[in-house]
């Protein structure tokens, strides 16, 4: 299982447009993808409600995990979305 730790940079955190972009990128991959805040249970990264429910704010760290073929590339893409200003 591949993993990335990312600090969310966007002013709105992982909400609204950044969350939608993140979920759309995760949903296009045919592999399992999850995201969580530190010391929290992971949620399905392909679910907008689950991602919004994490209430990730600017400056908080998230952990994104994926398992399957193409996991590393997908994690790179998701990390770039989460760390974009």
C-alpha positions in Angstrom: 0.0 0.0 0.0 1.3 3.4 -1.0 1.0 6.4 1.2 1.5 10.2 1.0 1.4 12.7 3.9 0.4 16.2 2.7 -0.1 19.5 4.3 -3.2 21.2 2.9 -2.3 24.7 1.7 -5.6 26.1 0.2 -7.2 28.8 2.2 -10.5 26.9 2.3 -8.8 23.7 3.2 -10.1 20.5 1.5 -13.5 22.0 1.0 -15.7 23.1 -1.9 -13.7 23.3 -5.2 -10.4 21.7 -3.9 -12.5 18.8 -2.4 -14.4 18.3 -5.7 -11.2 18.3 -7.7 -9.6 15.8 -5.3 -12.6 13.4 -5.4 -12.9 13.6 -9.2 -9.2 12.6 -9.6 -9.6 9.8 -7.1 -12.8 8.5 -8.7 -11.2 8.1 -12.1 -8.8 5.5 -10.8 -10.0 1.8 -10.6 -8.2 1.3 -7.3 -8.9 1.7 -3.6 -8.1 5.2 -2.3 -8.6 6.6 1.2 -7.8 9.8 3.0 -7.7 10.7 6.7 -6.5 13.3 9.1 -3.8 12.2 11.5 -5.0 9.9 14.2 -8.4 9.5 12.5 -10.1 6.7 10.7 -9.7 6.8 6.9 -12.6 7.6 4.6 -13.2 6.8 0.9 -11.4 9.4 -1.1 -13.9 8.9 -4.0 -16.8 10.2 -1.8 -17.4 14.0 -1.7 -19.5 13.7 1.4 -16.8 11.6 3.2 -14.0 14.0 2.2 -16.0 17.1 3.2 -16.9 15.4 6.5 -13.2 15.2 7.4 -13.3 19.0 7.9 -9.7 19.5 6.7 -8.5 23.1 7.2 -5.6 25.0 5.9 -2.3 23.9 7.4 -3.6 20.5 8.6 -1.8 17.3 7.5 -3.7 14.5 5.7 -2.6 11.0 4.8 -3.7 9.6 1.4 -3.3 5.9 0.7 -3.9 3.8 -2.4 -3.5 0.2 -3.3 -3.2 -1.3 -6.8 -1.6 -0.6 -10.1 -0.9 3.1 -10.7 -1.2 3.9 -6.9 2.1 5.9 -6.9 1.0 8.1 -9.8 -2.4 8.7 -8.4 -1.0 9.6 -5.0 1.3 12.1 -6.7 -1.7 13.7 -8.4 -3.8 13.8 -5.3 -1.0 15.2 -3.2 -0.5 18.0 -5.8 -4.2 18.9 -5.6 -4.2 18.9 -1.8 -1.1 21.0 -1.5 -2.1 23.6 -4.2 -2.7 27.1 -2.9 
